[in-house]
């Protein structure tokens, strides 16, 4: 059902936690399945220097949160804004169709954190 990459990111998630004094925070959720993702950013000179996540949800939700943090780290804000939920799923070698709509909110959470960063650091 799940790819090896999904299982790896679920079993060994990267970048778990919170960033104290984060300058961008985004949270999204899906009421139908209960997944909630929160992303914390530390941005310096328009580059994401640190990114952490806290996710309440299934294995796929944790895996996509982990993967999106790996994909965003070191990117500029504009580069991170073009990351999509589909790109996250592809980086994990796919997700089951029934998990795409609710578990793959990771890029949405990242985009919310970037939006928060832009609103509070102009």
VEXDREN-400540 format. One record per atom (N, C-alpha, C, O, CB): residue in three letters; atom name; x, y, z. Coordinates in nm, 3 decimals. Glycine has a CB too. Example, Ala and Ser with C-alpha at 12.3 -4.5 7.8 and 13.67 -1.06 7.14 Angstrom:
<pts>
 rest atom       X       Y       Z
  ALA    N   1.319  -0.569   0.780
  ALA   CA   1.230  -0.450   0.780
  ALA    C   1.320  -0.330   0.780
  ALA    O   1.424  -0.332   0.846
  ALA   CB   1.131  -0.447   0.905
  SER    N   1.285  -0.225   0.708
  SER   CA   1.367  -0.106   0.714
  SER    C   1.290   0.003   0.787
  SER    O   1.341   0.114   0.804
  SER   CB   1.408  -0.060   0.572
</pts>
This chain:
<pts>
 rest atom       X       Y       Z
  UNK    N   0.083  -0.120   0.000
  UNK   CA   0.000   0.000   0.000
  UNK    C   0.087   0.126   0.000
  UNK    O   0.062   0.217  -0.079
  UNK   CB  -0.094   0.000   0.122
  UNK    N   0.188   0.133   0.086
  UNK   CA   0.276   0.250   0.091
  UNK    C   0.412   0.217   0.032
  UNK    O   0.459   0.104   0.042
  UNK   CB   0.291   0.300   0.236
  UNK    N   0.475   0.316  -0.030
  UNK   CA   0.607   0.297  -0.087
  UNK    C   0.712   0.292   0.023
  UNK    O   0.685   0.328   0.138
  UNK   CB   0.640   0.409  -0.187
  UNK    N   0.831   0.247  -0.012
  UNK   CA   0.942   0.243   0.084
  UNK    C   0.975   0.382   0.136
  UNK    O   1.006   0.399   0.254
  UNK   CB   1.066   0.180   0.020
  UNK    N   0.968   0.483   0.049
  UNK   CA   0.998   0.620   0.091
  UNK    C   0.894   0.671   0.191
  UNK    O   0.929   0.738   0.289
  UNK   CB   1.003   0.714  -0.031
  UNK    N   0.768   0.641   0.168
  UNK   CA   0.663   0.681   0.262
  UNK    C   0.690   0.616   0.397
  UNK    O   0.684   0.682   0.501
  UNK   CB   0.521   0.642   0.210
  UNK    N   0.719   0.488   0.396
  UNK   CA   0.744   0.415   0.521
  UNK    C   0.868   0.470   0.593
  UNK    O   0.870   0.480   0.716
  UNK   CB   0.762   0.265   0.494
  UNK    N   0.972   0.507   0.516
  UNK   CA   1.093   0.563   0.577
  UNK    C   1.064   0.697   0.643
  UNK    O   1.106   0.721   0.757
  UNK   CB   1.203   0.580   0.471
  UNK    N   0.992   0.785   0.573
  UNK   CA   0.962   0.917   0.630
  UNK    C   0.862   0.908   0.745
  UNK    O   0.860   0.995   0.832
  UNK   CB   0.907   1.010   0.523
  UNK    N   0.778   0.804   0.745
  UNK   CA   0.687   0.784   0.857
  UNK    C   0.764   0.729   0.977
  UNK    O   0.746   0.776   1.090
  UNK   CB   0.572   0.688   0.818
  UNK    N   0.848   0.630   0.954
  UNK   CA   0.923   0.566   1.064
  UNK    C   1.036   0.653   1.117
  UNK    O   1.069   0.647   1.235
  UNK   CB   0.980   0.433   1.017
  UNK    N   1.095   0.734   1.030
  UNK   CA   1.210   0.819   1.066
  UNK    C   1.186   0.960   1.015
  UNK    O   1.260   1.008   0.929
  UNK   CB   1.343   0.761   1.008
  UNK    N   1.084   1.029   1.066
  UNK   CA   1.053   1.162   1.013
  UNK    C   1.166   1.260   1.039
  UNK    O   1.229   1.260   1.144
  UNK   CB   0.924   1.214   1.075
  UNK    N   1.188   1.344   0.940
  UNK   CA   1.290   1.448   0.948
  UNK    C   1.227   1.578   0.994
  UNK    O   1.111   1.605   0.964
  UNK   CB   1.362   1.467   0.812
  UNK    N   1.304   1.657   1.066
  UNK   CA   1.266   1.795   1.101
  UNK    C   1.139   1.804   1.186
  UNK    O   1.058   1.894   1.166
  UNK   CB   1.246   1.874   0.975
  UNK    N   1.122   1.713   1.279
  UNK   CA   1.006   1.716   1.368
  UNK    C   1.032   1.817   1.480
  UNK    O   1.143   1.826   1.531
  UNK   CB   0.978   1.575   1.427
  UNK    N   0.930   1.891   1.516
  UNK   CA   0.940   1.981   1.631
  UNK    C   0.891   2.121   1.598
  UNK    O   0.823   2.144   1.498
  UNK   CB   1.083   1.988   1.680
  UNK    N   0.929   2.214   1.685
  UNK   CA   0.893   2.354   1.669
  UNK    C   1.020   2.436   1.662
  UNK    O   1.125   2.393   1.710
  UNK   CB   0.802   2.403   1.786
  UNK    N   1.011   2.553   1.604
  UNK   CA   1.121   2.648   1.602
  UNK    C   1.081   2.763   1.693
  UNK    O   0.981   2.831   1.669
  UNK   CB   1.154   2.698   1.456
  UNK    N   1.160   2.784   1.797
  UNK   CA   1.135   2.901   1.883
  UNK    C   1.162   3.026   1.802
  UNK    O   1.260   3.031   1.727
  UNK   CB   1.224   2.898   2.012
  UNK    N   1.078   3.124   1.816
  UNK   CA   1.092   3.250   1.743
  UNK    C   1.088   3.229   1.592
  UNK    O   1.157   3.298   1.518
  UNK   CB   1.222   3.318   1.782
  UNK    N   1.008   3.135   1.547
  UNK   CA   0.990   3.115   1.404
  UNK    C   0.937   3.244   1.342
  UNK    O   0.856   3.314   1.403
  UNK   CB   0.894   2.996   1.375
  UNK    N   0.983   3.275   1.221
  UNK   CA   0.931   3.396   1.159
  UNK    C   0.827   3.365   1.051
  UNK    O   0.789   3.452   0.972
  UNK   CB   1.044   3.477   1.099
  UNK    N   0.782   3.240   1.049
  UNK   CA   0.670   3.200   0.965
  UNK    C   0.609   3.072   1.020
  UNK    O   0.680   2.975   1.043
  UNK   CB   0.715   3.180   0.818
  UNK    N   0.478   3.071   1.041
  UNK   CA   0.408   2.953   1.092
  UNK    C   0.280   2.935   1.011
  UNK    O   0.205   3.030   0.989
  UNK   CB   0.375   2.967   1.245
  UNK    N   0.257   2.812   0.967
  UNK   CA   0.136   2.783   0.891
  UNK    C   0.072   2.655   0.940
  UNK    O   0.142   2.559   0.973
  UNK   CB   0.167   2.772   0.743
  UNK    N  -0.060   2.654   0.945
  UNK   CA  -0.133   2.536   0.990
  UNK    C  -0.250   2.510   0.897
  UNK    O  -0.325   2.601   0.861
  UNK   CB  -0.181   2.553   1.136
  UNK    N  -0.266   2.384   0.860
  UNK   CA  -0.380   2.342   0.778
  UNK    C  -0.433   2.212   0.836
  UNK    O  -0.364   2.140   0.908
  UNK   CB  -0.340   2.325   0.628
  UNK    N  -0.558   2.185   0.802
  UNK   CA  -0.619   2.060   0.847
  UNK    C  -0.729   2.018   0.753
  UNK    O  -0.777   2.096   0.672
  UNK   CB  -0.672   2.074   0.989
  UNK    N  -0.768   1.893   0.766
  UNK   CA  -0.877   1.839   0.688
  UNK    C  -0.977   1.780   0.786
  UNK    O  -0.950   1.678   0.850
  UNK   CB  -0.828   1.733   0.584
  UNK    N  -1.092   1.843   0.797
  UNK   CA  -1.192   1.801   0.895
  UNK    C  -1.246   1.661   0.867
  UNK    O  -1.287   1.591   0.960
  UNK   CB  -1.307   1.899   0.896
  UNK    N  -1.246   1.619   0.741
  UNK   CA  -1.304   1.489   0.709
  UNK    C  -1.221   1.372   0.761
  UNK    O  -1.276   1.265   0.790
  UNK   CB  -1.321   1.476   0.560
  UNK    N  -1.090   1.392   0.773
  UNK   CA  -1.007   1.280   0.821
  UNK    C  -0.932   1.313   0.950
  UNK    O  -0.878   1.224   1.014
  UNK   CB  -0.907   1.240   0.713
  UNK    N  -0.928   1.440   0.987
  UNK   CA  -0.866   1.477   1.114
  UNK    C  -0.718   1.509   1.107
  UNK    O  -0.659   1.539   1.211
  UNK   CB  -0.885   1.370   1.209
  UNK    N  -0.656   1.505   0.989
  UNK   CA  -0.515   1.538   0.978
  UNK    C  -0.494   1.687   1.000
  UNK    O  -0.566   1.770   0.943
  UNK   CB  -0.459   1.496   0.841
  UNK    N  -0.394   1.722   1.083
  UNK   CA  -0.359   1.861   1.108
  UNK    C  -0.208   1.873   1.096
  UNK    O  -0.134   1.795   1.157
  UNK   CB  -0.409   1.909   1.249
  UNK    N  -0.161   1.970   1.017
  UNK   CA  -0.019   1.992   0.997
  UNK    C   0.016   2.135   1.031
  UNK    O  -0.054   2.229   0.994
  UNK   CB   0.023   1.959   0.853
  UNK    N   0.127   2.149   1.102
  UNK   CA   0.176   2.282   1.137
  UNK    C   0.323   2.288   1.098
  UNK    O   0.402   2.201   1.136
  UNK   CB   0.157   2.314   1.290
  UNK    N   0.360   2.391   1.021
  UNK   CA   0.497   2.409   0.973
  UNK    C   0.553   2.538   1.032
  UNK    O   0.485   2.641   1.037
  UNK   CB   0.502   2.413   0.816
  UNK    N   0.678   2.530   1.078
  UNK   CA   0.749   2.644   1.135
  UNK    C   0.869   2.676   1.046
  UNK    O   0.943   2.585   1.006
  UNK   CB   0.795   2.614   1.282
  UNK    N   0.889   2.804   1.014
  UNK   CA   1.001   2.845   0.930
  UNK    C   1.092   2.942   1.001
  UNK    O   1.048   3.025   1.080
  UNK   CB   0.951   2.907   0.801
  UNK    N   1.221   2.931   0.971
  UNK   CA   1.319   3.033   1.007
  UNK    C   1.380   3.077   0.875
  UNK    O   1.454   3.003   0.811
  UNK   CB   1.430   2.979   1.110
  UNK    N   1.348   3.199   0.835
  UNK   CA   1.394   3.252   0.706
  UNK    C   1.495   3.362   0.732
  UNK    O   1.474   3.450   0.815
  UNK   CB   1.274   3.306   0.622
  UNK    N   1.607   3.356   0.660
  UNK   CA   1.710   3.459   0.666
  UNK    C   1.751   3.492   0.524
  UNK    O   1.781   3.402   0.445
  UNK   CB   1.833   3.413   0.752
  UNK    N   1.753   3.620   0.491
  UNK   CA   1.792   3.665   0.357
  UNK    C   1.712   3.592   0.249
  UNK    O   1.767   3.552   0.146
  UNK   CB   1.941   3.643   0.335
  UNK    N   1.582   3.575   0.271
  UNK   CA   1.489   3.513   0.177
  UNK    C   1.514   3.364   0.155
  UNK    O   1.458   3.306   0.062
  UNK   CB   1.497   3.584   0.046
  UNK    N   1.596   3.301   0.239
  UNK   CA   1.625   3.158   0.227
  UNK    C   1.573   3.086   0.352
  UNK    O   1.591   3.134   0.464
  UNK   CB   1.778   3.133   0.208
  UNK    N   1.510   2.971   0.331
  UNK   CA   1.460   2.891   0.444
  UNK    C   1.580   2.821   0.506
  UNK    O   1.632   2.723   0.453
  UNK   CB   1.351   2.788   0.397
  UNK    N   1.621   2.872   0.621
  UNK   CA   1.739   2.819   0.691
  UNK    C   1.704   2.703   0.782
  UNK    O   1.788   2.617   0.809
  UNK   CB   1.806   2.928   0.770
  UNK    N   1.579   2.700   0.832
  UNK   CA   1.534   2.590   0.917
  UNK    C   1.384   2.575   0.897
  UNK    O   1.312   2.672   0.873
  UNK   CB   1.569   2.616   1.069
  UNK    N   1.338   2.452   0.906
  UNK   CA   1.196   2.423   0.891
  UNK    C   1.165   2.300   0.976
  UNK    O   1.238   2.201   0.973
  UNK   CB   1.156   2.398   0.740
  UNK    N   1.057   2.308   1.052
  UNK   CA   1.015   2.198   1.139
  UNK    C   0.864   2.180   1.122
  UNK    O   0.794   2.267   1.071
  UNK   CB   1.051   2.227   1.290
  UNK    N   0.817   2.062   1.165
  UNK   CA   0.674   2.037   1.155
  UNK    C   0.624   1.961   1.277
  UNK    O   0.699   1.890   1.344
  UNK   CB   0.642   1.960   1.028
  UNK    N   0.496   1.979   1.302
  UNK   CA   0.421   1.899   1.398
  UNK    C   0.294   1.856   1.326
  UNK    O   0.220   1.940   1.275
  UNK   CB   0.389   1.978   1.532
  UNK    N   0.271   1.726   1.322
  UNK   CA   0.155   1.674   1.250
  UNK    C   0.079   1.576   1.336
  UNK    O   0.137   1.490   1.402
  UNK   CB   0.198   1.608   1.120
  UNK    N  -0.052   1.591   1.334
  UNK   CA  -0.142   1.496   1.396
  UNK    C  -0.215   1.428   1.280
  UNK    O  -0.293   1.492   1.209
  UNK   CB  -0.241   1.564   1.498
  UNK    N  -0.189   1.300   1.263
  UNK   CA  -0.255   1.232   1.153
  UNK    C  -0.196   1.094   1.128
  UNK    O  -0.121   1.041   1.210
  UNK   CB  -0.245   1.315   1.028
  UNK    N  -0.232   1.039   1.014
  UNK   CA  -0.190   0.904   0.978
  UNK    C  -0.045   0.903   0.929
  UNK    O   0.020   1.007   0.921
  UNK   CB  -0.284   0.846   0.870
  UNK    N   0.002   0.785   0.897
  UNK   CA   0.139   0.769   0.850
  UNK    C   0.169   0.851   0.727
  UNK    O   0.277   0.909   0.716
  UNK   CB   0.166   0.625   0.822
  UNK    N   0.074   0.857   0.633
  UNK   CA   0.095   0.935   0.511
  UNK    C   0.107   1.084   0.543
  UNK    O   0.186   1.154   0.480
  UNK   CB  -0.020   0.910   0.411
  UNK    N   0.028   1.133   0.638
  UNK   CA   0.035   1.274   0.677
  UNK    C   0.171   1.307   0.737
  UNK    O   0.228   1.412   0.707
  UNK   CB  -0.077   1.308   0.777
  UNK    N   0.223   1.219   0.820
  UNK   CA   0.355   1.240   0.879
  UNK    C   0.462   1.234   0.771
  UNK    O   0.553   1.317   0.770
  UNK   CB   0.383   1.135   0.990
  UNK    N   0.453   1.137   0.681
  UNK   CA   0.552   1.123   0.574
  UNK    C   0.554   1.244   0.482
  UNK    O   0.662   1.291   0.445
  UNK   CB   0.524   0.997   0.493
  UNK    N   0.437   1.296   0.445
  UNK   CA   0.435   1.412   0.356
  UNK    C   0.488   1.536   0.426
  UNK    O   0.553   1.620   0.364
  UNK   CB   0.294   1.437   0.304
  UNK    N   0.459   1.549   0.555
  UNK   CA   0.513   1.662   0.631
  UNK    C   0.665   1.656   0.636
  UNK    O   0.733   1.756   0.615
  UNK   CB   0.456   1.663   0.775
  UNK    N   0.717   1.538   0.663
  UNK   CA   0.862   1.518   0.667
  UNK    C   0.925   1.551   0.531
  UNK    O   1.026   1.622   0.525
  UNK   CB   0.895   1.374   0.707
  UNK    N   0.866   1.499   0.424
  UNK   CA   0.922   1.520   0.290
  UNK    C   0.919   1.666   0.251
  UNK    O   1.017   1.716   0.195
  UNK   CB   0.846   1.438   0.188
  UNK    N   0.810   1.737   0.278
  UNK   CA   0.804   1.877   0.236
  UNK    C   0.909   1.961   0.310
  UNK    O   0.963   2.056   0.253
  UNK   CB   0.664   1.935   0.262
  UNK    N   0.940   1.927   0.435
  UNK   CA   1.044   2.002   0.504
  UNK    C   1.180   1.977   0.439
  UNK    O   1.261   2.070   0.427
  UNK   CB   1.049   1.962   0.654
  UNK    N   1.205   1.854   0.397
  UNK   CA   1.330   1.822   0.327
  UNK    C   1.338   1.899   0.194
  UNK    O   1.444   1.949   0.157
  UNK   CB   1.341   1.670   0.302
  UNK    N   1.226   1.907   0.125
  UNK   CA   1.224   1.973  -0.004
  UNK    C   1.240   2.125   0.008
  UNK    O   1.296   2.188  -0.082
  UNK   CB   1.094   1.941  -0.076
  UNK    N   1.192   2.184   0.117
  UNK   CA   1.194   2.330   0.133
  UNK    C   1.325   2.382   0.191
  UNK    O   1.363   2.496   0.164
  UNK   CB   1.080   2.372   0.221
  UNK    N   1.391   2.302   0.270
  UNK   CA   1.513   2.347   0.339
  UNK    C   1.618   2.395   0.240
  UNK    O   1.654   2.322   0.147
  UNK   CB   1.570   2.234   0.426
  UNK    N   1.666   2.517   0.260
  UNK   CA   1.770   2.574   0.174
  UNK    C   1.717   2.645   0.051
  UNK    O   1.794   2.708  -0.021
  UNK   CB   1.862   2.467   0.132
  UNK    N   1.588   2.637   0.027
  UNK   CA   1.529   2.703  -0.089
  UNK    C   1.495   2.849  -0.055
  UNK    O   1.479   2.885   0.062
  UNK   CB   1.403   2.628  -0.138
  UNK    N   1.484   2.930  -0.160
  UNK   CA   1.433   3.065  -0.139
  UNK    C   1.282   3.055  -0.117
  UNK    O   1.221   2.952  -0.143
  UNK   CB   1.467   3.158  -0.261
  UNK    N   1.225   3.163  -0.069
  UNK   CA   1.081   3.168  -0.049
  UNK    C   1.008   3.141  -0.180
  UNK    O   0.911   3.065  -0.183
  UNK   CB   1.039   3.304   0.010
  UNK    N   1.053   3.204  -0.288
  UNK   CA   0.987   3.185  -0.417
  UNK    C   0.999   3.042  -0.468
  UNK    O   0.905   2.988  -0.526
  UNK   CB   1.045   3.282  -0.521
  UNK    N   1.114   2.979  -0.446
  UNK   CA   1.131   2.838  -0.487
  UNK    C   1.038   2.747  -0.407
  UNK    O   0.980   2.653  -0.461
  UNK   CB   1.277   2.794  -0.469
  UNK    N   1.025   2.775  -0.278
  UNK   CA   0.940   2.692  -0.192
  UNK    C   0.792   2.711  -0.225
  UNK    O   0.713   2.618  -0.210
  UNK   CB   0.965   2.726  -0.044
  UNK    N   0.755   2.829  -0.271
  UNK   CA   0.615   2.855  -0.304
  UNK    C   0.565   2.773  -0.423
  UNK    O   0.445   2.751  -0.436
  UNK   CB   0.596   3.002  -0.335
  UNK    N   0.655   2.726  -0.508
  UNK   CA   0.611   2.648  -0.624
  UNK    C   0.601   2.499  -0.593
  UNK    O   0.557   2.422  -0.678
  UNK   CB   0.705   2.670  -0.739
  UNK    N   0.642   2.457  -0.473
  UNK   CA   0.625   2.317  -0.434
  UNK    C   0.476   2.287  -0.422
  UNK    O   0.401   2.364  -0.362
  UNK   CB   0.700   2.286  -0.300
  UNK    N   0.435   2.176  -0.477
  UNK   CA   0.294   2.138  -0.475
  UNK    C   0.275   2.008  -0.397
  UNK    O   0.370   1.934  -0.373
  UNK   CB   0.239   2.124  -0.619
  UNK    N   0.151   1.982  -0.359
  UNK   CA   0.120   1.855  -0.295
  UNK    C   0.152   1.738  -0.388
  UNK    O   0.196   1.633  -0.342
  UNK   CB  -0.028   1.851  -0.252
  UNK    N   0.130   1.757  -0.517
  UNK   CA   0.162   1.652  -0.614
  UNK    C   0.313   1.626  -0.618
  UNK    O   0.355   1.511  -0.626
  UNK   CB   0.112   1.692  -0.755
  UNK    N   0.393   1.732  -0.612
  UNK   CA   0.540   1.716  -0.612
  UNK    C   0.585   1.641  -0.487
  UNK    O   0.677   1.559  -0.493
  UNK   CB   0.610   1.854  -0.620
  UNK    N   0.521   1.668  -0.374
  UNK   CA   0.555   1.598  -0.249
  UNK    C   0.521   1.450  -0.264
  UNK    O   0.602   1.364  -0.227
  UNK   CB   0.478   1.659  -0.128
  UNK    N   0.404   1.420  -0.317
  UNK   CA   0.364   1.280  -0.337
  UNK    C   0.460   1.210  -0.432
  UNK    O   0.498   1.094  -0.409
  UNK   CB   0.220   1.273  -0.391
  UNK    N   0.499   1.279  -0.538
  UNK   CA   0.593   1.219  -0.634
  UNK    C   0.729   1.194  -0.571
  UNK    O   0.793   1.093  -0.600
  UNK   CB   0.608   1.309  -0.756
  UNK    N   0.774   1.285  -0.484
  UNK   CA   0.903   1.267  -0.416
  UNK    C   0.900   1.145  -0.325
  UNK    O   1.004   1.086  -0.295
  UNK   CB   0.938   1.392  -0.335
  UNK    N   0.781   1.108  -0.280
  UNK   CA   0.764   0.989  -0.196
  UNK    C   0.733   0.864  -0.280
  UNK    O   0.696   0.760  -0.226
  UNK   CB   0.651   1.012  -0.094
  UNK    N   0.748   0.877  -0.410
  UNK   CA   0.716   0.768  -0.504
  UNK    C   0.568   0.731  -0.501
  UNK    O   0.531   0.617  -0.529
  UNK   CB   0.799   0.645  -0.472
  UNK    N   0.485   0.828  -0.468
  UNK   CA   0.340   0.810  -0.475
  UNK    C   0.274   0.782  -0.342
  UNK    O   0.337   0.738  -0.246
  UNK   CB   0.309   0.701  -0.568
  UNK    N   0.145   0.809  -0.339
  UNK   CA   0.058   0.780  -0.225
  UNK    C  -0.064   0.706  -0.279
  UNK    O  -0.102   0.724  -0.394
  UNK   CB   0.016   0.911  -0.149
  UNK    N  -0.124   0.623  -0.196
  UNK   CA  -0.249   0.559  -0.239
  UNK    C  -0.353   0.667  -0.273
  UNK    O  -0.358   0.770  -0.206
  UNK   CB  -0.303   0.463  -0.130
  UNK    N  -0.435   0.643  -0.374
  UNK   CA  -0.534   0.745  -0.414
  UNK    C  -0.623   0.792  -0.299
  UNK    O  -0.659   0.910  -0.295
  UNK   CB  -0.621   0.690  -0.523
  UNK    N  -0.658   0.703  -0.207
  UNK   CA  -0.745   0.744  -0.096
  UNK    C  -0.673   0.828   0.009
  UNK    O  -0.737   0.876   0.103
  UNK   CB  -0.804   0.622  -0.031
  UNK    N  -0.542   0.847  -0.005
  UNK   CA  -0.467   0.930   0.089
  UNK    C  -0.429   1.066   0.032
  UNK    O  -0.387   1.154   0.106
  UNK   CB  -0.342   0.857   0.132
  UNK    N  -0.443   1.083  -0.098
  UNK   CA  -0.401   1.208  -0.161
  UNK    C  -0.478   1.329  -0.109
  UNK    O  -0.417   1.433  -0.082
  UNK   CB  -0.416   1.199  -0.310
  UNK    N  -0.609   1.319  -0.094
  UNK   CA  -0.689   1.436  -0.061
  UNK    C  -0.674   1.481   0.084
  UNK    O  -0.678   1.601   0.111
  UNK   CB  -0.833   1.408  -0.089
  UNK    N  -0.657   1.389   0.176
  UNK   CA  -0.656   1.430   0.317
  UNK    C  -0.517   1.429   0.378
  UNK    O  -0.488   1.511   0.465
  UNK   CB  -0.747   1.340   0.397
  UNK    N  -0.431   1.338   0.337
  UNK   CA  -0.302   1.324   0.402
  UNK    C  -0.196   1.412   0.340
  UNK    O  -0.094   1.441   0.404
  UNK   CB  -0.258   1.183   0.399
  UNK    N  -0.217   1.455   0.217
  UNK   CA  -0.115   1.534   0.151
  UNK    C  -0.152   1.681   0.152
  UNK    O  -0.188   1.739   0.049
  UNK   CB  -0.092   1.485   0.009
  UNK    N  -0.143   1.739   0.268
  UNK   CA  -0.167   1.882   0.288
  UNK    C  -0.037   1.956   0.313
  UNK    O  -0.037   2.075   0.345
  UNK   CB  -0.265   1.905   0.404
  UNK    N   0.073   1.885   0.299
  UNK   CA   0.203   1.939   0.343
  UNK    C   0.242   2.067   0.270
  UNK    O   0.284   2.163   0.334
  UNK   CB   0.310   1.835   0.321
  UNK    N   0.229   2.070   0.138
  UNK   CA   0.265   2.192   0.065
  UNK    C   0.172   2.306   0.103
  UNK    O   0.215   2.422   0.109
  UNK   CB   0.260   2.167  -0.087
  UNK    N   0.045   2.275   0.130
  UNK   CA  -0.048   2.379   0.175
  UNK    C  -0.001   2.441   0.306
  UNK    O  -0.006   2.563   0.323
  UNK   CB  -0.190   2.321   0.191
  UNK    N   0.045   2.357   0.399
  UNK   CA   0.095   2.408   0.528
  UNK    C   0.220   2.493   0.507
  UNK    O   0.236   2.597   0.570
  UNK   CB   0.125   2.291   0.624
  UNK    N   0.308   2.449   0.418
  UNK   CA   0.428   2.527   0.385
  UNK    C   0.389   2.661   0.327
  UNK    O   0.445   2.764   0.365
  UNK   CB   0.519   2.450   0.287
  UNK    N   0.294   2.662   0.235
  UNK   CA   0.250   2.788   0.173
  UNK    C   0.188   2.882   0.276
  UNK    O   0.206   3.003   0.268
  UNK   CB   0.151   2.760   0.061
  UNK    N   0.114   2.826   0.372
  UNK   CA   0.057   2.909   0.479
  UNK    C   0.168   2.970   0.566
  UNK    O   0.158   3.086   0.607
  UNK   CB  -0.039   2.826   0.566
  UNK    N   0.272   2.893   0.593
  UNK   CA   0.385   2.945   0.672
  UNK    C   0.456   3.056   0.596
  UNK    O   0.496   3.156   0.656
  UNK   CB   0.484   2.831   0.706
  UNK    N   0.472   3.041   0.465
  UNK   CA   0.535   3.145   0.383
  UNK    C   0.446   3.269   0.380
  UNK    O   0.496   3.381   0.389
  UNK   CB   0.561   3.094   0.239
  UNK    N   0.317   3.249   0.367
  UNK   CA   0.223   3.363   0.369
  UNK    C   0.235   3.438   0.502
  UNK    O   0.241   3.561   0.504
  UNK   CB   0.076   3.313   0.347
  UNK    N   0.240   3.363   0.613
  UNK   CA   0.255   3.425   0.744
  UNK    C   0.387   3.500   0.752
  UNK    O   0.392   3.611   0.807
  UNK   CB   0.248   3.319   0.854
  UNK    N   0.493   3.442   0.700
  UNK   CA   0.625   3.508   0.699
  UNK    C   0.616   3.640   0.623
  UNK    O   0.665   3.743   0.670
  UNK   CB   0.732   3.416   0.635
  UNK    N   0.555   3.637   0.506
  UNK   CA   0.547   3.758   0.424
  UNK    C   0.463   3.866   0.491
  UNK    O   0.496   3.984   0.484
  UNK   CB   0.488   3.725   0.287
  UNK    N   0.354   3.826   0.557
  UNK   CA   0.266   3.921   0.624
  UNK    C   0.331   3.987   0.745
  UNK    O   0.304   4.103   0.776
  UNK   CB   0.138   3.853   0.666
  UNK    N   0.417   3.913   0.813
  UNK   CA   0.474   3.965   0.938
  UNK    C   0.617   4.016   0.925
  UNK    O   0.673   4.069   1.021
  UNK   CB   0.471   3.858   1.043
  UNK    N   0.678   4.001   0.808
  UNK   CA   0.817   4.043   0.791
  UNK    C   0.836   4.132   0.669
  UNK    O   0.936   4.121   0.597
  UNK   CB   0.907   3.921   0.780
  UNK    N   0.740   4.218   0.646
  UNK   CA   0.749   4.307   0.529
  UNK    C   0.823   4.432   0.565
  UNK    O   0.841   4.519   0.480
  UNK   CB   0.611   4.343   0.476
</pts>
